Amino acid sequence: MIVREAKLLNGSKSQYARLDEAIRTAQFIRNKAVRLWRDERDVDKSRISRLCKELAKEFPFAKKLNSMARQASGERAWNSISSFYRRSREGSPKKGYPQFKKHCRSVEYKTTGWKLSTDRKSIEFTDGFKAGKFSLFCNKEVREDLFTLKINRVRVVRRADGYSGQFCFDANRSEVGSYTGNVVGLDLGLNFFYKDTNDNAVIYPKYLRRAEKRIRKLQRRLSRKFVKGAKPQSNNYHKARKRLGIAHLKVQRQRKDWAVKLARCVVTSKCDSFSRNLLLAGG
């Protein structure tokens, strides 16, 4: 499976508010599934699937969400439950007991509830919330995949800098490489990000350290906007909260971009003459 992402732009405030309603409804269904598992014995995946239908009949706002999106929310709950069972069988010290979600940021549609335009430049959500049409902002590679590959799922993700659409394609990514037969050991540590058996080391760039000054400044501004029990959460408070979230999001993206590019560089033998076959050692 390949996942591509595009920004959802040119929507009105009411359209984004409807996306928020869909996200909250997906959170509601997931939490109801976890509650059912806690209250009843012998709950399996089929019972959670039936629960999604029962919630649609009982709650009008749950019926607005696309039926496959409701099933996807139930699958999320079952994945956390089955992971808990698996870790318990394996004797893992961290079992990962399923918890209720308070701040979900995504809703997942399968093959219905959305519709792409013929030029693949916009997407329209057609379920009961009627969020409407959004423009897709993405690069040329993502646009070509939207034309050529089969889309299994569409996920709407809310972040500090706006809303994004993630497209899950039914395809496997494959790249041609030359096998050299060499083996290189990597030691992941604290002083260095990693050091290999040839004594080549890579130092982590410490993006958070660089951004700490600005983050502290934004955090102080946020704390002055709201005092619990004394001040309400004003519009200025939420603006400051979003600015702080964007600063943290930038650091997160810098870390991920650096780590992915470095891993690709190592695996494709383009960094310090590493080979494709790696032996990872815990640091």
Number of C-alpha atoms within 10 A of each C-alpha: 11 14 15 16 19 18 18 23 16 13 15 12 9 11 17 19 14 16 23 22 19 27 22 19 22 27 25 19 25 26 21 19 28 22 15 15 19 11 9 8 8 6 16 12 16 11 14 24 18 12 19 24 15 13 18 18 12 10 10 11 15 25 20 17 24 24 19 17 26 30 23 22 28 27 18 19 25 23 14 16 21 14 15 18 15 14 15 15 10 10 10 11 8 9 15 15 13 19 12 16 12 10 9 17 16 22 25 24 24 20 12 16 20 19 15 15 11 9 9 16 14 17 18 16 19 16 19 16 21 17 22 19 21 21 17 20 18 14 10 9 9 16 17 11 16 18 12 9 13 13 19 16 20 23 18 23 21 19 14 15 14 13 19 19 22 18 25 19 19 13 13 7 6 6 5 6 10 9 11 11 10 10 13 16 17 21 17 17 11 10 11 13 16 20 18 19 12 12 9 11 17 14 11 14 12 11 15 16 10 11 14 14 11 12 19 12 11 18 16 13 16 20 13 11 18 16 11 8 6 7 10 11 12 10 10 13 17 14 13 19 18 18 18 21 17 17 18 17 15 16 18 13 12 15 16 12 11 14 14 11 11 14 11 13 16 18 17 18 17 13 14 12 13 20 19 20 17 16 12 12 11 9 12
